[in-house]
Amino acid sequence: MPEITYAKIHFNDQGTPVASDFDDVYFSNDGGMAETDYVFLQQNGLPQRWQTHESTAFHIIETGFGTGANFLLSWLKFREHRQQYPTVQCQRLYFSSFEKFPLSFTDLTQALAVHSDLAELCQQLLNAYPLCVPGCHRLSFDHGSVILDLWFGDVNSLLPQCQSPADAIFLDGFAPSKNPDMWQYTLFSQLARLSQNTTTLATFTAAGLVKRGMLQAGFCVKKVKGFGRKREMLTAVMAGSSKVQPQYRNEVIIVGGGIASICTALALTARGVAVKLICEDAEVAAQASQNRQGAVYPNLHANLTDDSQLHVQAFLFARRFYQYYQQLPLDFAQDWCGVLHLATNGQLQQRQQKLLQNGFWPAELVHAADAITATELAGVKLEHSGIYFPLAGWLNPQQFCRQALHYLRQQASFSVILHCQVENLVRCNDNWQLQCNNETLTTPELILACGSKLAGFSQTANLPLNRIRGQVSHVQNDAMTPLKTVLCHKGYITPQWQGLHSVGATFDRSATEATLHSQDDIENLQLVEQQLQQPDWFKPAKVVSAAAAFRATLPDHLPVVGPMAKFENLYVIGGLGARGIMLSPLLAELLACQICHEPLPLAQRLIQRLSPNRFGDTADVQEQT
């Protein structure tokens, strides 16, 4: 995927934004919102269609985000719809918009200033506006009832990565004569692929190549009166038979008690799914999610690999996710204090230099820090240069999980069974039966989110899961009190919280029990001394407690999420390694959308890379009764 650059724009005498490279306005001088309402909402039958829409969610695809005017007005109309019709089926709006040249934050702020009647929505959009990074950025508004998937990149390259059918299409963008690269037949054929017989389309243009392209792709097209002084525009509906909409039963059991299972429960209950959580421990977050302070930052490569694409999208989504739940409010410790990744050896220094020289990632995400700058950022003396993640930080996953469980227990559709060991899974009469302790539980849909024990069932035994024991030391040291950012080397050190710093972590591939070992504490301290050249401020460090657990990883270092191909209605999420805090929110969102058949927040290429089916066939024989 190529690098994304901001749009070059200026503002004309009427204050309308103009794209300098295309010599075309973003919206009519006659009034942007009036044009949006007439061309895109009214000609797609909105908002009236929402009243009778048979699904819980309505999906709009837009081919040019621009200033966001189409989204903002759709958001406003949908908010009014939910207020006026709180009992109708359709209560969630997905808006998937594509933009090759996004506006900078400064230009977008100026462009939106003209919409004084939408000031509140404009400010919320600006607050959530993502960095200039390729891929899908999922932004949630109005407590998840309005979801904007903002895809940065070329629409003709990105549409093939989308699999969710549209209910309405806003065919927008600069005029075909000004932007011929967009108006290709591939655009029309991909929109046709994402359409069904109820899909409608509207576009401001009446150009012949657009009409011919839509007809060739299978749309029924007609001309109608254009907006304002424009004589004509085009509308269309998809011809042909209806695509069968997949059904799901509104009930799920989740096996697990860590951050992945909690995030999945939150994503599903938000969509009205009845969730029962089964946890083998007396409390949730008693194993890998028990960490006091887990570092949250993306692992970046010099180029846009699938790994780094996933990490950036997951990191930015996780920041928004945790900040939302803290404002709900859930009471858990987090601090977006920045993460400083020090180049403590020659190989790491070369990798960081290449990353910075390529200049692919925006400085708001990561930038260089020499030893002097690193010292200023950290608040303690450092001898190494590194890279700094200003948006990153740390979070207490155990507190989050337990606060989230308290919140979930207040939802009528949620229940939890603690201290419950699942011994066996059996498929019976289109349901899953879970044999646990002295009882059998039944569910139509089953999710396994059980960390290092994910491959412990016959249905998941093919997953090449690695169990790696790790121990984090909790250190008391007054000399480290000035530390104000997370330090990463071969391990990590967090700023002080409740009088202690977290220092970790060991990696033991041969362990069979997650017990505490004093030798691991010694190794954690020695690693800091070795990597940071025996800093004076670390010498008084004293270990006062520790935590140990198993991390679950896979050989390709990617997590696993999605349906198990050979076992109907069986899903997994796991293999998160040491990145559970960062990866869980987005992967849980993906899994919930897969189960509920709603638009997915990742490109199909990435979804396939994360699929549990990438490891080959599961067991040949499925256990039946």
Buried (B, 14 or more C-beta within 10 A) or exposed (E): BEBBEBBBBEBEEEEBBBBEEBEBBBBBEEBBBBBBBBBBBBBBBBBEBBEEBEBBBBBBBBBBBBBBBBBBBBBBBBBEBBEEBEEBBBBBBBBBBBBBBBBBBEBBBBBBEBBEEBEEBBEBBEEBBBBBBBBBBBBBBBEBBBBBBBBBBBBBBBBBBBEBBBBBBBBBBBBBEBBEEBBBBBBBBBBBBBBBEBBBBBBBBBBEBBBEBBBEBBBEBEEBEBBEEBEEBBBBBBBEEEEEEEEBBBBBBBBBBBBBBBBBBBBBBBBEBBBBBBBBBEBBBBBBBBBBBBBBBBBBBBEBEBBBBBBBBBBBBBBBBBEBBBEEEBEBBBBBBBBBBBBBEEEBBEBBBEBBEEEBBEEEBBBBBEBEBBBEBBBBEBEBBBBBBBBBBBBBBBBBBBBBBEBBEEBEBBBBBBEBEBEEBBBEEEBBBBBBEEEEBBBBBBBBBBBBBBBBBBBBEBBBBBBBBBBBBBBBBEBBBEBBBBBBBBBBBBBBBEEBBBBBBBBBEEBEEBEEBEEBBEBBBEBBEEBBEEBEBBEEBEBEEBBBBBBBBBEBEBBBBBBBEBBBBBBBBBBBBBBBBBBBBBBBBBBBBBBBBBBBBBBEEBBEBBBBBBBEEBBEEBBEE
